């Protein structure tokens, strides 16, 4: 069928969904969808796992996000690389608390906007006033559609939306909000709401309309045009590929203005001397071998940068771990002061860390004490530019034991 579930929340919309990204992907395959959307509420945290899981199931993922604005929720979908970068900027603006009309307009290219009517504020405004606000907020997007909700209780607003779309030249789109698998899974949302609000439930069952639809459900409520438009939006977004290399490695500027490979060789042998092994042929041979591999794979700057910020930390009162993981197998890292274990002494393999067959970046794990760790981040931003330094996000999940306890309580 041509209907595509686009307005889908996962558990990354915290306490607003009963679906994991993996479950969304598997249900899409089970229902026979060729595409499926993910539009978590002001969050892109689920994009990467969903993209991988959907692709593995043979489903083309459609990436989006719900954002909150003066006119209520707007759902933004990524058409292309420009749209993805703009959605990242919108997300950053949300994190910084500065999402306004100017920001939305500035970062609108490459994005499709859908206004989902179940969140509408139209009851507080005249139709003309609402139309003016909607146009102001969405005129700069590549396309804007009116999202028609699902369910008998929303029929009045759905009919209003159809008439509004026709009167103001917007396309209507079948846009049910999907947050659980089956009709009677609506209790899941009641449970997580009670957990969030620290309240209690009087019933252990509930039925709702935010479930993964079968074809008959869709055709009974939506027009052919609305169903077809969900497919057209998905098609418009199909060229975007999340998994690709973006940007390039930073270049390390050294005070001697030497090429990076020459400078790395110079300070590596200086470090070897400090370690007291400058006259041992087995150490020299190992270093020459490692440097040749590092240069061939284009990672001279990477080692220089890591060595730079590790040694900055050590010189400025920030405790640094002795080295961890496969990076401890590099004699170059040992000579640069990145790790403290001598890989020659302990028979550690460089190839486990880096070899010509490896397609991904080498991974040098460095541990900094949380006391004064901010000094290192501040230094990195000052030296390399704040736009080239990012914090890695960690998502905390509710464990099974805690989940059982919370459910029993509510």
Beta strands, then each sheet from edge to edge (+ up, - down):
strand 1: 35-38
strand 2: 60-69
strand 3: 72-78
strand 4: 111-116
strand 5: 143-148
strand 6: 171-174
sheet 1: 1+ 2+ 3- 4+ 5+ 6+
end
